[in-house]
Amino acid sequence: MEPWVRKLLAIPVITVALVCVVAAIGSAKAHDQDNPEIRGLSHVPLRGEDMTMAVRSVVLNHKGKTYLLETRDGLEVRNQHRLPLANIPFLGQITEPPFERTLFAEEHKVADVTAEKDRLFIALPDSAELPANVVIFNQNHGFFLKDQPAPQADRIPAEGKVIASAYYQQDGGNLLIMVRPSIILDGAFF
């Protein structure tokens, strides 16, 4: 068979594969939107090996000041259980890149995260920057808090037991809170 004929026959196969990939991505997004567990949340549901909790606020202590973020002001839930297609030509342009393991390397870690009742506490070192946004990762999802860190008049001391680690994402100024298990660190694709 001539090489140009093989190339011509490959076009429909490639087209069908692309359609299948786009359909799978759309299906995953539709599943998230239809999932009653994550639709319309006013809290972040966390499930770990030894704990289950509903996070309603995040307290940041930084340079002697306290900042508070509330989940009731809204949060966006994004499924992180998807193929990392961002580096593939054409497909990378139509998909949002997932967060990758490298963002959670020890060199990006800024603090431990403790929990008490429905609050997460993070004591940021003075050398760290105050984040613009906070994202909490657990199981298959990333929970993007819409609230910005708001300064508080009274200091709220950190309490509870360590349940997670906080990482600073330089690009975007995000504080990434990793509560394991998570598909990003414990899955096969990343």
MIDOSE-1310 file (N, C-alpha, C; in nm, 2 decimals, decimal comma, always signed):
residues 190
mepw	+0,08/-0,12/+0,00/+0,00/+0,00/+0,00/+0,09/+0,12/+0,00; +0,05/+0,22/-0,08/+0,13/+0,35/-0,09/+0,12/+0,42/+0,04; +0,23/+0,50/+0,08/+0,23/+0,57/+0,20/+0,12/+0,68/+0,21; +0,09/+0,74/+0,09/-0,01/+0,85/+0,10/-0,15/+0,79/+0,12
vrkl	-0,17/+0,67/+0,08/-0,30/+0,60/+0,11/-0,31/+0,57/+0,26; -0,20/+0,52/+0,32/-0,20/+0,50/+0,46/-0,24/+0,62/+0,54; -0,17/+0,73/+0,50/-0,20/+0,86/+0,57/-0,34/+0,90/+0,55; -0,40/+0,88/+0,43/-0,54/+0,92/+0,40/-0,63/+0,83/+0,49
laip	-0,60/+0,71/+0,50/-0,68/+0,62/+0,58/-0,67/+0,65/+0,73; -0,56/+0,70/+0,78/-0,54/+0,74/+0,92/-0,63/+0,85/+0,96; -0,66/+0,94/+0,87/-0,74/+1,06/+0,91/-0,87/+1,03/+0,98; -0,95/+0,94/+0,93/-1,08/+0,91/+1,00/-1,05/+0,84/+1,14
vitv	-0,95/+0,76/+1,15/-0,91/+0,70/+1,28/-0,88/+0,81/+1,38; -0,79/+0,90/+1,34/-0,75/+1,01/+1,43/-0,87/+1,10/+1,47; -0,96/+1,12/+1,37/-1,07/+1,20/+1,40/-1,16/+1,14/+1,50; -1,19/+1,01/+1,49/-1,27/+0,94/+1,58/-1,21/+0,93/+1,72
alvc	-1,08/+0,92/+1,73/-1,01/+0,92/+1,86/-1,02/+1,05/+1,93; -1,01/+1,16/+1,85/-1,02/+1,30/+1,91/-1,16/+1,32/+1,96; -1,26/+1,28/+1,88/-1,40/+1,29/+1,92/-1,43/+1,21/+2,05; -1,37/+1,09/+2,06/-1,39/+1,01/+2,19/-1,32/+1,08/+2,31
vvaa	-1,20/+1,14/+2,29/-1,14/+1,21/+2,40/-1,22/+1,33/+2,44; -1,26/+1,41/+2,35/-1,34/+1,53/+2,39/-1,47/+1,48/+2,45; -1,54/+1,38/+2,41/-1,66/+1,33/+2,47/-1,63/+1,28/+2,61; -1,52/+1,21/+2,63/-1,48/+1,17/+2,77/-1,46/+1,28/+2,86
igsa	-1,40/+1,39/+2,82/-1,37/+1,51/+2,90/-1,51/+1,57/+2,93; -1,59/+1,59/+2,83/-1,72/+1,64/+2,86/-1,81/+1,56/+2,95; -1,80/+1,43/+2,94/-1,87/+1,34/+3,03/-1,82/+1,36/+3,17; -1,69/+1,37/+3,19/-1,64/+1,39/+3,33/-1,69/+1,51/+3,39
kahd	-1,69/+1,62/+3,31/-1,74/+1,75/+3,36/-1,89/+1,74/+3,39; -1,96/+1,68/+3,31/-2,11/+1,66/+3,33/-2,13/+1,58/+3,46; -2,05/+1,48/+3,48/-2,06/+1,39/+3,60/-2,04/+1,48/+3,72; -1,94/+1,56/+3,72/-1,92/+1,65/+3,84/-2,04/+1,74/+3,86
qdnp	-2,09/+1,80/+3,76/-2,20/+1,89/+3,78/-2,33/+1,82/+3,83; -2,35/+1,70/+3,79/-2,47/+1,62/+3,83/-2,45/+1,55/+3,96; -2,33/+1,54/+4,01/-2,30/+1,47/+4,13/-2,35/+1,55/+4,25; -2,46/+1,50/+4,32/-2,51/+1,57/+4,43/-2,42/+1,59/+4,55
eirg	-2,31/+1,51/+4,56/-2,22/+1,53/+4,67/-2,14/+1,66/+4,66; -2,12/+1,71/+4,54/-2,03/+1,83/+4,52/-2,11/+1,95/+4,46; -2,23/+1,93/+4,42/-2,30/+2,05/+4,36/-2,36/+2,14/+4,47; -2,34/+2,26/+4,46/-2,39/+2,36/+4,56/-2,34/+2,35/+4,70
lshv	-2,21/+2,32/+4,71/-2,15/+2,31/+4,84/-2,13/+2,44/+4,91; -2,14/+2,45/+5,04/-2,10/+2,57/+5,12/-1,99/+2,53/+5,21; -1,93/+2,41/+5,20/-1,82/+2,36/+5,28/-1,74/+2,27/+5,19; -1,62/+2,24/+5,24/-1,53/+2,15/+5,17/-1,53/+2,01/+5,25
plrg	-1,58/+1,91/+5,18/-1,59/+1,78/+5,25/-1,45/+1,71/+5,24; -1,39/+1,68/+5,35/-1,26/+1,61/+5,35/-1,28/+1,47/+5,41; -1,21/+1,38/+5,34/-1,21/+1,24/+5,39/-1,06/+1,19/+5,38; -1,01/+1,15/+5,49/-0,88/+1,09/+5,50/-0,88/+0,96/+5,57
edmt	-0,76/+0,91/+5,60/-0,75/+0,78/+5,66/-0,81/+0,78/+5,80; -0,78/+0,88/+5,88/-0,83/+0,88/+6,02/-0,92/+1,00/+6,05; -0,98/+1,06/+5,94/-1,07/+1,17/+5,97/-1,17/+1,20/+5,86; -1,28/+1,26/+5,90/-1,38/+1,31/+5,81/-1,42/+1,44/+5,86
mavr	-1,43/+1,54/+5,78/-1,47/+1,67/+5,83/-1,53/+1,76/+5,72; -1,60/+1,86/+5,76/-1,65/+1,96/+5,67/-1,59/+2,09/+5,70; -1,50/+2,14/+5,61/-1,42/+2,26/+5,63/-1,51/+2,38/+5,60; -1,53/+2,47/+5,69/-1,61/+2,59/+5,67/-1,53/+2,72/+5,67
svvl	-1,40/+2,71/+5,72/-1,32/+2,83/+5,71/-1,17/+2,79/+5,72; -1,08/+2,88/+5,67/-0,94/+2,86/+5,67/-0,88/+2,98/+5,74; -0,79/+2,95/+5,84/-0,73/+3,06/+5,91/-0,58/+3,06/+5,87; -0,53/+3,18/+5,83/-0,39/+3,20/+5,79/-0,33/+3,29/+5,89
nhkg	-0,22/+3,25/+5,96/-0,14/+3,34/+6,05/-0,02/+3,37/+5,97; +0,01/+3,50/+5,95/+0,12/+3,55/+5,87/+0,17/+3,68/+5,92; +0,30/+3,68/+5,96/+0,37/+3,80/+6,01/+0,29/+3,87/+6,13; +0,24/+3,79/+6,22/+0,17/+3,84/+6,34/+0,03/+3,88/+6,31
ktyl	-0,02/+3,86/+6,19/-0,16/+3,89/+6,16/-0,24/+3,77/+6,13; -0,37/+3,78/+6,15/-0,46/+3,66/+6,12/-0,55/+3,70/+6,00; -0,56/+3,61/+5,91/-0,65/+3,62/+5,79/-0,75/+3,51/+5,79; -0,87/+3,53/+5,75/-0,97/+3,43/+5,75/-1,03/+3,42/+5,61
letr	-1,06/+3,30/+5,56/-1,13/+3,27/+5,44/-1,25/+3,18/+5,48; -1,37/+3,22/+5,43/-1,49/+3,14/+5,46/-1,54/+3,07/+5,33; -1,58/+2,94/+5,35/-1,63/+2,87/+5,24/-1,77/+2,91/+5,20; -1,84/+2,97/+5,29/-1,98/+3,00/+5,26/-1,99/+3,11/+5,15
dgle	-1,88/+3,18/+5,13/-1,87/+3,28/+5,02/-1,86/+3,22/+4,88; -1,85/+3,09/+4,88/-1,85/+3,02/+4,75/-1,72/+2,95/+4,73; -1,74/+2,84/+4,65/-1,62/+2,76/+4,61/-1,65/+2,69/+4,48; -1,55/+2,67/+4,41/-1,56/+2,60/+4,28/-1,50/+2,47/+4,29
vrnq	-1,57/+2,36/+4,25/-1,51/+2,23/+4,26/-1,47/+2,18/+4,12; -1,35/+2,13/+4,11/-1,30/+2,08/+3,98/-1,24/+1,94/+4,00; -1,29/+1,85/+3,91/-1,24/+1,72/+3,91/-1,10/+1,71/+3,87; -1,01/+1,65/+3,95/-0,87/+1,64/+3,91/-0,83/+1,50/+3,86
hrlp	-0,93/+1,42/+3,84/-0,91/+1,28/+3,79/-0,93/+1,29/+3,64; -0,83/+1,34/+3,57/-0,84/+1,35/+3,43/-0,70/+1,34/+3,37; -0,69/+1,30/+3,24/-0,56/+1,28/+3,18/-0,49/+1,42/+3,16; -0,36/+1,42/+3,18/-0,29/+1,54/+3,16/-0,26/+1,57/+3,02
lani	-0,36/+1,63/+2,95/-0,35/+1,65/+2,81/-0,30/+1,79/+2,77; -0,26/+1,87/+2,86/-0,22/+2,01/+2,83/-0,10/+2,02/+2,74; -0,02/+1,92/+2,73/+0,10/+1,93/+2,65/+0,08/+1,87/+2,51; -0,04/+1,82/+2,48/-0,07/+1,76/+2,35/-0,12/+1,87/+2,26
pflg	-0,06/+1,88/+2,14/-0,11/+1,98/+2,05/-0,26/+1,97/+2,02; -0,33/+2,08/+2,01/-0,47/+2,09/+1,98/-0,55/+2,05/+2,11; -0,53/+1,94/+2,16/-0,61/+1,90/+2,28/-0,57/+1,98/+2,40; -0,45/+2,02/+2,42/-0,40/+2,10/+2,53/-0,47/+2,23/+2,53
qite	-0,51/+2,28/+2,42/-0,57/+2,42/+2,41/-0,72/+2,42/+2,45; -0,78/+2,30/+2,44/-0,92/+2,30/+2,48/-0,95/+2,23/+2,62; -0,84/+2,19/+2,69/-0,86/+2,13/+2,82/-0,78/+2,22/+2,92; -0,83/+2,22/+3,04/-0,76/+2,29/+3,15/-0,66/+2,20/+3,20
ppfe	-0,53/+2,24/+3,22/-0,43/+2,16/+3,27/-0,45/+2,12/+3,41; -0,44/+1,99/+3,45/-0,45/+1,95/+3,59/-0,33/+1,99/+3,67; -0,35/+2,00/+3,80/-0,24/+2,02/+3,89/-0,15/+1,89/+3,89; -0,02/+1,91/+3,88/+0,07/+1,80/+3,87/+0,15/+1,78/+4,00
rtlf	+0,20/+1,66/+4,02/+0,28/+1,62/+4,14/+0,39/+1,72/+4,17; +0,45/+1,77/+4,07/+0,57/+1,86/+4,09/+0,54/+1,98/+4,17; +0,41/+2,02/+4,17/+0,37/+2,14/+4,25/+0,37/+2,11/+4,40; +0,37/+1,98/+4,43/+0,36/+1,93/+4,57/+0,50/+1,87/+4,62
aeeh	+0,60/+1,92/+4,56/+0,74/+1,87/+4,60/+0,78/+1,94/+4,73; +0,87/+1,88/+4,80/+0,91/+1,93/+4,93/+0,96/+2,08/+4,92; +1,02/+2,11/+4,81/+1,08/+2,25/+4,79/+0,97/+2,36/+4,79; +0,84/+2,32/+4,76/+0,73/+2,42/+4,75/+0,65/+2,42/+4,88
kvad	+0,68/+2,33/+4,97/+0,61/+2,32/+5,10/+0,64/+2,44/+5,19; +0,53/+2,51/+5,24/+0,55/+2,62/+5,33/+0,51/+2,60/+5,47; +0,42/+2,51/+5,49/+0,37/+2,49/+5,63/+0,29/+2,36/+5,64; +0,27/+2,31/+5,77/+0,18/+2,21/+5,80/+0,04/+2,27/+5,82
vtae	-0,06/+2,19/+5,79/-0,20/+2,23/+5,81/-0,26/+2,15/+5,92; -0,31/+2,23/+6,02/-0,38/+2,16/+6,13/-0,53/+2,18/+6,12; -0,61/+2,10/+6,19/-0,75/+2,10/+6,18/-0,82/+2,09/+6,32; -0,92/+2,17/+6,34/-1,00/+2,16/+6,46/-1,14/+2,20/+6,43
kdrl	-1,23/+2,11/+6,46/-1,38/+2,12/+6,43/-1,39/+2,14/+6,28; -1,43/+2,26/+6,24/-1,46/+2,29/+6,10/-1,36/+2,39/+6,04; -1,24/+2,40/+6,10/-1,14/+2,50/+6,05/-1,01/+2,43/+6,02; -0,95/+2,49/+5,92/-0,81/+2,46/+5,89/-0,72/+2,57/+5,93
fial	-0,60/+2,54/+5,99/-0,51/+2,65/+6,04/-0,38/+2,63/+5,97; -0,32/+2,74/+5,92/-0,19/+2,74/+5,86/-0,11/+2,86/+5,91; +0,00/+2,83/+5,97/+0,09/+2,93/+6,02/+0,20/+2,95/+5,91; +0,19/+3,05/+5,83/+0,28/+3,07/+5,72/+0,41/+3,14/+5,78
pdsa	+0,53/+3,09/+5,73/+0,65/+3,16/+5,78/+0,66/+3,30/+5,72; +0,73/+3,38/+5,79/+0,75/+3,53/+5,75/+0,80/+3,54/+5,61; +0,88/+3,44/+5,57/+0,95/+3,45/+5,44/+0,84/+3,42/+5,32; +0,73/+3,36/+5,36/+0,63/+3,33/+5,26/+0,55/+3,45/+5,22
elpa	+0,49/+3,45/+5,10/+0,40/+3,55/+5,06/+0,26/+3,52/+5,11; +0,18/+3,62/+5,13/+0,03/+3,60/+5,16/-0,03/+3,56/+5,03; -0,10/+3,44/+5,02/-0,15/+3,39/+4,89/-0,27/+3,48/+4,84; -0,28/+3,48/+4,71/-0,40/+3,54/+4,65/-0,52/+3,45/+4,66
nvvi	-0,50/+3,32/+4,65/-0,61/+3,23/+4,65/-0,57/+3,10/+4,73; -0,67/+3,03/+4,77/-0,65/+2,90/+4,84/-0,73/+2,79/+4,77; -0,66/+2,68/+4,75/-0,72/+2,56/+4,68/-0,69/+2,44/+4,78; -0,80/+2,36/+4,80/-0,78/+2,24/+4,89/-0,80/+2,12/+4,80
fnqn	-0,71/+2,03/+4,81/-0,72/+1,90/+4,73/-0,74/+1,79/+4,82; -0,84/+1,70/+4,78/-0,87/+1,58/+4,85/-0,94/+1,49/+4,76; -0,90/+1,36/+4,76/-0,96/+1,26/+4,68/-0,95/+1,30/+4,53; -1,06/+1,31/+4,46/-1,05/+1,34/+4,32/-1,07/+1,49/+4,28
hgff	-1,09/+1,57/+4,38/-1,13/+1,71/+4,36/-1,03/+1,81/+4,41; -1,04/+1,93/+4,34/-0,98/+2,05/+4,39/-1,09/+2,15/+4,43; -1,09/+2,20/+4,55/-1,19/+2,30/+4,59/-1,13/+2,44/+4,59; -1,17/+2,52/+4,50/-1,12/+2,66/+4,49/-1,20/+2,76/+4,56
lkdq	-1,15/+2,81/+4,67/-1,22/+2,90/+4,76/-1,23/+3,04/+4,68; -1,35/+3,09/+4,68/-1,37/+3,22/+4,61/-1,34/+3,34/+4,70; -1,34/+3,32/+4,83/-1,31/+3,42/+4,93/-1,16/+3,45/+4,92; -1,13/+3,58/+4,95/-0,99/+3,62/+4,96/-0,95/+3,63/+5,10
papq	-0,82/+3,61/+5,14/-0,78/+3,63/+5,28/-0,82/+3,76/+5,33; -0,91/+3,77/+5,44/-0,95/+3,89/+5,50/-0,89/+3,91/+5,63; -0,82/+4,02/+5,66/-0,76/+4,05/+5,79/-0,86/+4,05/+5,90; -0,82/+3,99/+6,02/-0,91/+3,99/+6,13/-0,85/+4,07/+6,24
adri	-0,94/+4,14/+6,32/-0,89/+4,22/+6,43/-0,82/+4,14/+6,54; -0,88/+4,03/+6,57/-0,82/+3,94/+6,68/-0,75/+3,82/+6,62; -0,64/+3,79/+6,69/-0,56/+3,67/+6,64/-0,63/+3,55/+6,68; -0,63/+3,45/+6,58/-0,69/+3,32/+6,61/-0,58/+3,22/+6,61
paeg	-0,55/+3,17/+6,73/-0,44/+3,07/+6,74/-0,46/+2,94/+6,67; -0,35/+2,89/+6,61/-0,36/+2,76/+6,54/-0,39/+2,65/+6,65; -0,48/+2,56/+6,61/-0,51/+2,45/+6,70/-0,52/+2,32/+6,62; -0,54/+2,21/+6,69/-0,57/+2,08/+6,63/-0,45/+2,00/+6,59
kvia	-0,48/+1,89/+6,52/-0,37/+1,80/+6,48/-0,34/+1,82/+6,33; -0,22/+1,79/+6,29/-0,17/+1,80/+6,15/-0,25/+1,70/+6,07; -0,31/+1,75/+5,96/-0,38/+1,66/+5,87/-0,34/+1,68/+5,72; -0,26/+1,78/+5,70/-0,22/+1,81/+5,56/-0,09/+1,90/+5,55
sayy	-0,05/+1,93/+5,43/+0,06/+2,02/+5,40/+0,01/+2,13/+5,31; +0,07/+2,25/+5,32/+0,04/+2,36/+5,24/+0,17/+2,39/+5,15; +0,14/+2,42/+5,02/+0,24/+2,44/+4,92/+0,21/+2,57/+4,85; +0,32/+2,65/+4,82/+0,29/+2,78/+4,75/+0,32/+2,76/+4,60
qqdg	+0,22/+2,80/+4,52/+0,24/+2,79/+4,38/+0,28/+2,93/+4,33; +0,40/+2,95/+4,29/+0,46/+3,08/+4,25/+0,38/+3,14/+4,14; +0,35/+3,06/+4,04/+0,27/+3,11/+3,92/+0,12/+3,11/+3,96; +0,07/+3,23/+3,99/-0,07/+3,24/+4,03/-0,08/+3,28/+4,17
gnll	+0,02/+3,26/+4,25/+0,01/+3,30/+4,40/-0,09/+3,22/+4,48; -0,10/+3,09/+4,44/-0,20/+3,01/+4,51/-0,14/+2,93/+4,63; -0,21/+2,92/+4,74/-0,17/+2,83/+4,84/-0,25/+2,70/+4,82; -0,17/+2,59/+4,80/-0,23/+2,46/+4,77/-0,23/+2,38/+4,89
imvr	-0,34/+2,34/+4,94/-0,35/+2,25/+5,06/-0,38/+2,11/+5,02; -0,29/+2,02/+5,04/-0,30/+1,88/+5,00/-0,34/+1,79/+5,12; -0,46/+1,74/+5,11/-0,51/+1,65/+5,21/-0,52/+1,51/+5,14; -0,44/+1,42/+5,19/-0,43/+1,29/+5,13/-0,54/+1,20/+5,19
psii	-0,60/+1,10/+5,11/-0,55/+1,06/+4,97/-0,60/+1,16/+4,87; -0,52/+1,17/+4,76/-0,55/+1,26/+4,65/-0,51/+1,19/+4,52; -0,59/+1,20/+4,42/-0,56/+1,14/+4,29/-0,43/+1,20/+4,23; -0,39/+1,32/+4,27/-0,27/+1,38/+4,22/-0,15/+1,31/+4,27
ldga	-0,14/+1,29/+4,40/-0,03/+1,22/+4,46/-0,04/+1,07/+4,47; -0,16/+1,02/+4,47/-0,17/+0,88/+4,49/-0,23/+0,80/+4,36; -0,25/+0,88/+4,25/-0,30/+0,82/+4,13/-0,19/+0,78/+4,04; -0,22/+0,72/+3,93/-0,12/+0,67/+3,83/-0,09/+0,77/+3,72
ff	-0,17/+0,86/+3,68/-0,15/+0,94/+3,57/-0,06/+1,06/+3,59; -0,03/+1,10/+3,71/+0,04/+1,22/+3,74/+0,19/+1,18/+3,77
